[in-house]
Amino acid sequence: MLIQSFRLEVETSTHSVQEFEYEAIAYLDVDLSPVLPYLNARLSRGVYLPKRPVLSWRFEGHNIGFWPDRIAVEHLHSRAEADEWVARLVALVNDTWQKRDQIEPDHSTHERLQPLQLYRLLPGTNCKACGEASCFNLALKLAAGQVGLELCTPLAQDATYAARWQQLASLIATRWPAL
């Protein structure tokens, strides 16, 4: 087990002025640098900067960061949710470290999704069925991980867009690794 203990701080987030949210930071007594390339290999759509080293990841609407000395998660609505998320992330790090012999480390820097790349795969009808003013606005929110692909009803329901749906679903997929 890599992380055996940590000091948790939960604070009011200064990142969101639209709603009251919390952010949690788990300060660690161990160096996470050696596990970051393994986490980078396991986490889809993470952005790893090996020279720093830092790994950022967006999952289920939460921004998550892994540094050598801490793990942070934001967009939390309660202290209980902060405790739950930090426990999940610590378990993820420990599981990854335990299975590192089975994982090919990934030292590459992955790029964030670009809205234009996603927009080109959307129907381009600007029908507003998703609640957005345009398909490009939807692409912006998809790239940021703020909404799901199912909001685009033409893409989801029209068989002529099935191949585009599959491409988009593959591009925006984020998965929690099986622990």
MIDOSE-1310 file (N, C-alpha, C; in nm, 2 decimals, decimal comma, always signed):
residues 179
mliq	+0,09/-0,12/+0,00/+0,00/+0,00/+0,00/+0,09/+0,12/+0,00; +0,07/+0,21/-0,10/+0,15/+0,33/-0,11/+0,11/+0,44/-0,01; -0,02/+0,47/-0,01/-0,07/+0,57/+0,08/-0,13/+0,51/+0,20; -0,07/+0,53/+0,31/-0,12/+0,47/+0,43/-0,20/+0,57/+0,52
sfrl	-0,16/+0,70/+0,50/-0,23/+0,80/+0,58/-0,22/+0,93/+0,50; -0,31/+1,03/+0,54/-0,31/+1,16/+0,48/-0,38/+1,26/+0,57; -0,36/+1,38/+0,54/-0,43/+1,49/+0,62/-0,52/+1,55/+0,52; -0,65/+1,55/+0,55/-0,76/+1,60/+0,46/-0,80/+1,74/+0,51
evet	-0,80/+1,83/+0,41/-0,86/+1,96/+0,42/-0,97/+1,98/+0,33; -1,08/+2,02/+0,38/-1,20/+2,05/+0,29/-1,23/+2,20/+0,31; -1,23/+2,27/+0,20/-1,25/+2,41/+0,20/-1,37/+2,45/+0,10; -1,42/+2,57/+0,12/-1,51/+2,63/+0,02/-1,44/+2,66/-0,10
sths	-1,49/+2,61/-0,22/-1,42/+2,63/-0,34/-1,43/+2,78/-0,39; -1,32/+2,83/-0,44/-1,32/+2,96/-0,49/-1,33/+2,96/-0,65; -1,34/+2,84/-0,70/-1,34/+2,82/-0,84/-1,48/+2,84/-0,91; -1,58/+2,83/-0,82/-1,72/+2,84/-0,88/-1,79/+2,95/-0,81
vqef	-1,83/+3,05/-0,88/-1,91/+3,16/-0,83/-2,06/+3,14/-0,85; -2,09/+3,04/-0,92/-2,23/+3,01/-0,96/-2,30/+2,93/-0,85; -2,23/+2,85/-0,78/-2,30/+2,77/-0,67/-2,20/+2,74/-0,56; -2,25/+2,71/-0,44/-2,16/+2,68/-0,33/-2,11/+2,54/-0,34
eyea	-1,98/+2,53/-0,35/-1,91/+2,40/-0,36/-1,79/+2,39/-0,27; -1,75/+2,27/-0,25/-1,63/+2,24/-0,17/-1,52/+2,18/-0,26; -1,40/+2,20/-0,21/-1,28/+2,12/-0,27/-1,21/+2,05/-0,15; -1,16/+1,94/-0,18/-1,09/+1,86/-0,08/-0,94/+1,84/-0,13
iayl	-0,85/+1,85/-0,04/-0,71/+1,82/-0,06/-0,66/+1,73/+0,04; -0,61/+1,61/-0,01/-0,55/+1,51/+0,08/-0,40/+1,53/+0,07; -0,34/+1,58/+0,18/-0,19/+1,60/+0,19/-0,13/+1,47/+0,23; -0,03/+1,42/+0,15/+0,02/+1,29/+0,17/+0,16/+1,29/+0,24
dvdl	+0,19/+1,18/+0,30/+0,33/+1,16/+0,36/+0,42/+1,08/+0,27; +0,37/+1,05/+0,15/+0,45/+0,97/+0,05/+0,46/+1,05/-0,08; +0,55/+1,02/-0,17/+0,57/+1,08/-0,30/+0,50/+1,00/-0,40; +0,40/+1,06/-0,47/+0,32/+1,00/-0,57/+0,39/+1,00/-0,71
spvl	+0,50/+1,06/-0,72/+0,56/+1,07/-0,85/+0,58/+0,94/-0,92; +0,62/+0,83/-0,85/+0,64/+0,70/-0,92/+0,51/+0,64/-0,97; +0,40/+0,67/-0,91/+0,27/+0,61/-0,95/+0,20/+0,68/-1,07; +0,24/+0,81/-1,09/+0,17/+0,89/-1,19/+0,17/+0,83/-1,33
pyln	+0,28/+0,78/-1,38/+0,28/+0,72/-1,51/+0,18/+0,60/-1,52; +0,17/+0,53/-1,41/+0,08/+0,41/-1,41/-0,07/+0,46/-1,41; -0,09/+0,57/-1,33/-0,23/+0,63/-1,33/-0,26/+0,68/-1,47; -0,16/+0,75/-1,53/-0,18/+0,80/-1,66/-0,23/+0,69/-1,76
arls	-0,17/+0,57/-1,74/-0,21/+0,46/-1,83/-0,35/+0,41/-1,80; -0,39/+0,42/-1,68/-0,53/+0,37/-1,64/-0,64/+0,47/-1,66; -0,61/+0,60/-1,65/-0,72/+0,70/-1,66/-0,74/+0,75/-1,80; -0,86/+0,73/-1,85/-0,89/+0,78/-1,98/-0,91/+0,93/-1,97
rgvy	-0,86/+1,00/-2,07/-0,87/+1,15/-2,08/-0,80/+1,22/-1,97; -0,70/+1,16/-1,91/-0,62/+1,24/-1,81/-0,52/+1,32/-1,88; -0,47/+1,43/-1,82/-0,36/+1,51/-1,88/-0,24/+1,50/-1,79; -0,14/+1,44/-1,83/-0,02/+1,41/-1,75/+0,09/+1,50/-1,80
lpkr	+0,15/+1,57/-1,71/+0,27/+1,65/-1,74/+0,39/+1,59/-1,66; +0,47/+1,51/-1,73/+0,57/+1,43/-1,66/+0,68/+1,52/-1,60; +0,71/+1,64/-1,66/+0,82/+1,72/-1,62/+0,78/+1,79/-1,49; +0,66/+1,80/-1,45/+0,62/+1,88/-1,33/+0,63/+1,79/-1,21
pvls	+0,60/+1,68/-1,18/+0,50/+1,59/-1,24/+0,36/+1,62/-1,18; +0,26/+1,62/-1,27/+0,12/+1,64/-1,23/+0,03/+1,57/-1,33; -0,08/+1,51/-1,27/-0,18/+1,45/-1,36/-0,32/+1,51/-1,32; -0,39/+1,56/-1,42/-0,52/+1,61/-1,40/-0,62/+1,52/-1,47
wrfe	-0,74/+1,51/-1,41/-0,84/+1,42/-1,47/-0,98/+1,48/-1,44; -1,07/+1,46/-1,53/-1,21/+1,50/-1,50/-1,29/+1,38/-1,51; -1,37/+1,36/-1,40/-1,46/+1,24/-1,40/-1,58/+1,27/-1,32; -1,70/+1,24/-1,38/-1,83/+1,26/-1,32/-1,85/+1,40/-1,27
ghni	-1,80/+1,50/-1,35/-1,81/+1,64/-1,32/-1,72/+1,70/-1,22; -1,62/+1,62/-1,17/-1,52/+1,66/-1,07/-1,39/+1,68/-1,14; -1,32/+1,79/-1,11/-1,18/+1,81/-1,14/-1,10/+1,74/-1,04; -1,00/+1,66/-1,08/-0,92/+1,58/-0,99/-0,77/+1,61/-1,03
gfwp	-0,69/+1,63/-0,93/-0,55/+1,65/-0,96/-0,46/+1,56/-0,87; -0,36/+1,51/-0,93/-0,26/+1,43/-0,85/-0,13/+1,50/-0,86; -0,07/+1,53/-0,75/+0,07/+1,59/-0,74/+0,15/+1,50/-0,66; +0,28/+1,52/-0,66/+0,37/+1,43/-0,58/+0,33/+1,42/-0,43
dria	+0,28/+1,53/-0,38/+0,25/+1,54/-0,23/+0,10/+1,55/-0,19; +0,01/+1,55/-0,29/-0,13/+1,57/-0,26/-0,22/+1,52/-0,37; -0,35/+1,50/-0,33/-0,45/+1,47/-0,43/-0,56/+1,57/-0,40; -0,62/+1,63/-0,50/-0,72/+1,73/-0,49/-0,84/+1,69/-0,57
vehl	-0,96/+1,72/-0,52/-1,08/+1,70/-0,60/-1,18/+1,82/-0,57; -1,24/+1,87/-0,68/-1,33/+1,98/-0,65/-1,47/+1,96/-0,72; -1,56/+2,05/-0,70/-1,70/+2,04/-0,74/-1,77/+1,94/-0,65; -1,75/+1,96/-0,52/-1,81/+1,87/-0,42/-1,92/+1,95/-0,35
hsra	-2,03/+1,88/-0,30/-2,14/+1,95/-0,24/-2,15/+1,93/-0,09; -2,07/+1,85/-0,03/-2,07/+1,83/+0,11/-1,94/+1,77/+0,16; -1,92/+1,78/+0,29/-1,80/+1,72/+0,36/-1,81/+1,56/+0,34; -1,92/+1,51/+0,35/-1,94/+1,36/+0,33/-1,89/+1,32/+0,19
eade	-1,93/+1,40/+0,09/-1,89/+1,37/-0,05/-1,74/+1,38/-0,06; -1,68/+1,48/+0,00/-1,54/+1,50/+0,00/-1,47/+1,38/+0,06; -1,52/+1,33/+0,17/-1,46/+1,21/+0,23/-1,47/+1,09/+0,14; -1,58/+1,07/+0,08/-1,61/+0,96/-0,01/-1,51/+0,97/-0,13
wvar	-1,50/+1,08/-0,20/-1,41/+1,10/-0,31/-1,27/+1,08/-0,28; -1,22/+1,13/-0,17/-1,08/+1,11/-0,14/-1,05/+0,97/-0,11; -1,15/+0,90/-0,04/-1,13/+0,76/-0,02/-1,12/+0,68/-0,15; -1,21/+0,71/-0,24/-1,20/+0,65/-0,37/-1,07/+0,67/-0,45
lval	-1,02/+0,79/-0,44/-0,90/+0,83/-0,51/-0,78/+0,76/-0,45; -0,78/+0,76/-0,31/-0,67/+0,69/-0,24/-0,67/+0,54/-0,28; -0,79/+0,48/-0,28/-0,80/+0,34/-0,32/-0,75/+0,32/-0,46; -0,78/+0,41/-0,55/-0,74/+0,41/-0,69/-0,58/+0,41/-0,70
vndt	-0,52/+0,50/-0,63/-0,38/+0,51/-0,63/-0,31/+0,38/-0,57; -0,37/+0,34/-0,46/-0,31/+0,22/-0,39/-0,33/+0,10/-0,48; -0,44/+0,08/-0,55/-0,47/-0,03/-0,64/-0,38/-0,02/-0,76; -0,36/+0,10/-0,81/-0,27/+0,11/-0,92/-0,12/+0,08/-0,88
wqkr	-0,08/+0,12/-0,77/+0,05/+0,09/-0,72/+0,07/-0,06/-0,70; -0,03/-0,12/-0,65/-0,02/-0,27/-0,62/-0,02/-0,35/-0,75; -0,08/-0,30/-0,86/-0,09/-0,37/-0,99/+0,01/-0,31/-1,09; +0,11/-0,23/-1,04/+0,20/-0,17/-1,14/+0,28/-0,27/-1,22
dqie	+0,30/-0,39/-1,18/+0,37/-0,49/-1,26/+0,29/-0,53/-1,38; +0,15/-0,51/-1,37/+0,06/-0,55/-1,48/+0,03/-0,44/-1,57; +0,08/-0,32/-1,54/+0,04/-0,20/-1,62/+0,17/-0,14/-1,69; +0,15/-0,11/-1,82/+0,26/-0,05/-1,89/+0,25/+0,10/-1,86
pdhs	+0,35/+0,16/-1,79/+0,34/+0,30/-1,76/+0,34/+0,39/-1,89; +0,26/+0,50/-1,88/+0,25/+0,59/-1,99/+0,31/+0,73/-1,95; +0,42/+0,76/-2,01/+0,49/+0,89/-1,98/+0,45/+1,00/-2,07; +0,35/+0,97/-2,16/+0,32/+1,07/-2,26/+0,22/+1,18/-2,21
ther	+0,22/+1,29/-2,27/+0,12/+1,40/-2,23/+0,00/+1,38/-2,33; -0,11/+1,36/-2,28/-0,23/+1,35/-2,36/-0,29/+1,49/-2,38; -0,36/+1,52/-2,49/-0,42/+1,64/-2,51/-0,56/+1,64/-2,46; -0,61/+1,76/-2,42/-0,75/+1,77/-2,39/-0,83/+1,77/-2,52
lqpl	-0,96/+1,73/-2,50/-1,05/+1,73/-2,62/-1,07/+1,87/-2,67; -1,07/+1,88/-2,80/-1,09/+2,01/-2,86/-1,24/+2,02/-2,90; -1,31/+2,13/-2,87/-1,45/+2,14/-2,90/-1,47/+2,13/-3,05; -1,38/+2,19/-3,14/-1,40/+2,18/-3,28/-1,40/+2,04/-3,33
qlyr	-1,31/+1,96/-3,27/-1,30/+1,81/-3,31/-1,44/+1,74/-3,28; -1,50/+1,78/-3,17/-1,63/+1,72/-3,13/-1,74/+1,78/-3,22; -1,74/+1,91/-3,24/-1,84/+1,97/-3,32/-1,85/+1,91/-3,46; -1,74/+1,88/-3,52/-1,74/+1,82/-3,66/-1,81/+1,69/-3,66
llpg	-1,83/+1,62/-3,55/-1,90/+1,49/-3,55/-2,05/+1,51/-3,51; -2,09/+1,63/-3,46/-2,23/+1,65/-3,42/-2,31/+1,67/-3,55; -2,44/+1,66/-3,55/-2,52/+1,68/-3,67/-2,51/+1,81/-3,73; -2,49/+1,92/-3,65/-2,47/+2,05/-3,71/-2,61/+2,11/-3,75
tnck	-2,71/+2,06/-3,69/-2,85/+2,11/-3,72/-2,89/+2,23/-3,63; -2,82/+2,25/-3,52/-2,85/+2,36/-3,43/-3,00/+2,36/-3,39; -3,05/+2,24/-3,36/-3,19/+2,22/-3,34/-3,23/+2,26/-3,19; -3,13/+2,28/-3,11/-3,16/+2,32/-2,97/-3,23/+2,22/-2,88
acge	-3,24/+2,09/-2,93/-3,31/+1,99/-2,85/-3,22/+1,95/-2,73; -3,10/+1,98/-2,73/-3,01/+1,95/-2,62/-3,01/+2,06/-2,51; -3,08/+2,17/-2,55/-3,09/+2,29/-2,45/-2,98/+2,39/-2,48; -2,90/+2,37/-2,57/-2,80/+2,47/-2,61/-2,84/+2,55/-2,73
ascf	-2,78/+2,67/-2,75/-2,82/+2,75/-2,86/-2,76/+2,70/-2,99; -2,66/+2,62/-2,99/-2,60/+2,57/-3,11/-2,53/+2,44/-3,08; -2,50/+2,36/-3,19/-2,42/+2,24/-3,18/-2,28/+2,28/-3,13; -2,22/+2,39/-3,16/-2,09/+2,43/-3,11/-2,09/+2,45/-2,96
nlal	-2,20/+2,51/-2,91/-2,21/+2,53/-2,76/-2,21/+2,39/-2,69; -2,29/+2,29/-2,75/-2,29/+2,16/-2,70/-2,15/+2,10/-2,70; -2,08/+2,12/-2,81/-1,94/+2,07/-2,82/-1,85/+2,13/-2,72; -1,86/+2,25/-2,69/-1,79/+2,32/-2,58/-1,81/+2,25/-2,45
klaa	-1,94/+2,22/-2,42/-1,97/+2,15/-2,29/-1,93/+2,01/-2,29; -1,94/+1,94/-2,40/-1,89/+1,80/-2,41/-1,74/+1,80/-2,38; -1,67/+1,89/-2,44/-1,52/+1,89/-2,43/-1,48/+1,91/-2,28; -1,56/+1,99/-2,22/-1,53/+2,03/-2,07/-1,58/+1,92/-1,98
gqvg	-1,66/+1,82/-2,03/-1,71/+1,72/-1,95/-1,83/+1,76/-1,86; -1,90/+1,87/-1,91/-2,01/+1,92/-1,83/-2,14/+1,86/-1,86; -2,15/+1,80/-1,98/-2,28/+1,73/-2,02/-2,24/+1,60/-2,09; -2,35/+1,52/-2,10/-2,33/+1,39/-2,17/-2,38/+1,39/-2,31
lelc	-2,33/+1,30/-2,39/-2,36/+1,29/-2,53/-2,51/+1,26/-2,56; -2,58/+1,20/-2,46/-2,72/+1,17/-2,48/-2,81/+1,29/-2,49; -2,76/+1,41/-2,46/-2,84/+1,53/-2,48/-2,87/+1,56/-2,63; -2,78/+1,51/-2,72/-2,80/+1,53/-2,86/-2,90/+1,42/-2,91
tpla	-3,03/+1,45/-2,91/-3,13/+1,36/-2,95/-3,12/+1,32/-3,10; -3,09/+1,41/-3,19/-3,08/+1,36/-3,33/-2,96/+1,26/-3,34; -2,85/+1,28/-3,28/-2,74/+1,19/-3,28/-2,77/+1,06/-3,22; -2,85/+1,06/-3,11/-2,88/+0,94/-3,04/-2,99/+0,86/-3,10
qdat	-3,08/+0,93/-3,17/-3,20/+0,86/-3,23/-3,20/+0,83/-3,38; -3,12/+0,90/-3,45/-3,12/+0,89/-3,60/-3,01/+0,79/-3,64; -3,05/+0,68/-3,70/-2,95/+0,58/-3,74/-2,85/+0,63/-3,84; -2,87/+0,73/-3,91/-2,78/+0,78/-4,00/-2,65/+0,84/-3,93
yaar	-2,67/+0,87/-3,80/-2,56/+0,93/-3,72/-2,49/+0,82/-3,64; -2,52/+0,70/-3,65/-2,47/+0,59/-3,57/-2,32/+0,59/-3,56; -2,25/+0,60/-3,68/-2,10/+0,60/-3,68/-2,05/+0,72/-3,60; -2,11/+0,84/-3,62/-2,07/+0,96/-3,55/-2,08/+0,94/-3,40
wqql	-2,20/+0,88/-3,36/-2,23/+0,86/-3,22/-2,11/+0,77/-3,16; -2,08/+0,67/-3,23/-1,97/+0,58/-3,18/-1,84/+0,65/-3,17; -1,80/+0,73/-3,27/-1,68/+0,81/-3,26/-1,68/+0,91/-3,14; -1,79/+0,98/-3,13/-1,80/+1,07/-3,01/-1,80/+1,00/-2,88
asli	-1,87/+0,90/-2,87/-1,87/+0,82/-2,74/-1,73/+0,77/-2,71; -1,66/+0,73/-2,80/-1,52/+0,68/-2,78/-1,43/+0,80/-2,74; -1,45/+0,91/-2,80/-1,36/+1,03/-2,77/-1,39/+1,08/-2,63; -1,52/+1,09/-2,59/-1,55/+1,15/-2,46/-1,56/+1,06/-2,35
atrw	-1,54/+0,93/-2,37/-1,55/+0,83/-2,27/-1,45/+0,85/-2,16; -1,50/+0,85/-2,04/-1,41/+0,85/-1,92/-1,46/+0,73/-1,83; -1,37/+0,65/-1,79/-1,40/+0,54/-1,71/-1,33/+0,54/-1,58; -1,39/+0,49/-1,48/-1,33/+0,46/-1,35/-1,26/+0,32/-1,36
pal	-1,14/+0,31/-1,35/-1,07/+0,18/-1,36/-1,13/+0,08/-1,26; -1,15/-0,04/-1,30/-1,20/-0,14/-1,20/-1,10/-0,16/-1,09; -1,15/-0,15/-0,97/-1,06/-0,18/-0,86/-1,08/-0,32/-0,80
